[in-house]
């Protein structure tokens, strides 16, 4: 087993509790599915949101889907002029048998534009 960091992002439609929570759930579930992970494999998760997302803490949604025992941290992305709006990013640290080249980084919806080289 190795320790790996997995990146991902999703663009949500609006600044609302529902949009933020559903975006986090979709993103984390896809990261977990694509990398054959269960919450016990996860060491920690850092979630960031662009400054235009203030309706909820992204970590709250993660706790609701089985990350209650995982250390979670929320932070604000820097406010860069012209940056893609309404984006939640994740960096998930885990233990896995996958090599760095086998890890799947997940970019969903409008966030695919952030990493066209990795987007699904």
C-alpha positions in Angstrom: 0.0 0.0 0.0 1.1 3.5 -0.8 -0.1 6.9 0.3 -1.5 8.9 -2.6 -3.2 12.3 -3.1 -6.1 12.4 -5.5 -7.4 15.7 -6.9 -10.8 16.6 -8.3 -13.3 19.4 -8.8 -16.9 20.1 -9.7 -18.7 23.2 -10.7 -22.1 23.7 -9.1 -25.0 25.6 -10.5 -25.6 28.0 -7.7 -24.6 29.1 -4.2 -27.1 27.1 -2.2 -26.9 24.4 0.5 -28.5 21.9 -1.9 -26.2 22.6 -4.8 -23.0 22.6 -2.6 -24.0 19.4 -0.8 -25.1 17.5 -4.0 -21.9 18.6 -5.7 -19.6 17.4 -2.9 -21.5 14.1 -2.7 -21.2 13.6 -6.5 -17.5 14.5 -6.6 -16.5 12.4 -3.6 -18.5 9.4 -4.6 -17.0 9.5 -8.1 -13.4 9.9 -6.7 -14.1 6.9 -4.4 -15.6 4.7 -7.1 -13.0 5.5 -9.8 -10.2 4.7 -7.4 -11.8 1.6 -5.7 -11.7 3.3 -2.2 -13.8 3.0 0.9 -13.8 5.6 3.7 -11.4 3.5 5.8 -8.8 4.0 3.1 -9.0 7.8 3.3 -6.4 9.6 5.5 -7.7 13.1 5.1 -9.6 15.4 2.8 -9.1 19.1 1.9 -12.1 20.8 0.3 -11.9 24.3 -1.1 -14.6 26.5 -2.5 -14.4 29.5 -4.7 -15.3 32.8 -2.9 -18.7 32.9 -4.5 -19.8 29.7 -2.6 -20.8 30.7 1.0 -24.1 28.9 1.6 -22.5 25.8 3.3 -19.4 24.1 4.4 -18.4 21.5 1.8 -17.2 19.2 4.6 -20.7 18.9 6.0 -21.8 16.9 3.0 -18.8 14.6 3.3 -19.7 13.7 6.8 -23.2 12.8 5.7 -21.8 10.1 3.3 -19.5 8.2 5.6 -16.5 10.5 6.2 -17.4 11.2 9.8 -14.1 9.6 11.1 -12.0 11.2 8.4 -10.2 14.5 9.2 -11.8 17.1 6.9 -10.7 20.7 6.2 -12.5 23.4 4.3 -10.7 26.5 2.8 -11.4 29.3 0.4 -9.8 29.3 -3.0 -7.9 32.5 -3.9 -10.0 35.0 -5.7 -8.4 35.2 -9.1 -10.0 37.5 -11.6 -11.5 35.5 -14.5 -11.4 32.2 -12.6 -14.1 29.6 -13.1 -16.9 30.4 -10.7 -18.8 28.1 -8.3 -16.1 25.4 -8.0 -15.5 23.0 -5.2 -12.1 21.3 -5.3 -10.9 18.3 -3.4 -7.5 16.8 -2.4 -8.1 13.4 -0.9 -5.2 11.6 0.8 -5.5 7.8 0.9 -3.8 4.5 1.2 -4.1 2.4 -2.0 -2.3 -0.2 -4.0 -2.6 1.9 -7.1 0.5 3.6 -8.6 0.6 7.3 -9.1 -0.1 6.7 -12.8 -3.1 4.5 -12.0 -4.9 7.0 -9.8 -7.9 8.7 -11.4 -8.3 12.4 -10.7 -11.9 13.5 -11.2 -13.1 16.7 -12.8 -16.8 17.0 -13.3 -19.2 19.3 -15.1 -17.8 22.8 -15.9 -14.7 21.9 -13.8 -13.5 19.7 -16.7 -12.1 22.9 -18.2 -9.6 23.2 -15.3 -7.8 20.0 -16.3 -8.7 19.0 -19.8 -5.7 16.6 -19.7 -7.4 14.6 -16.8 -11.1 15.2 -17.3 -13.4 12.2 -17.8 
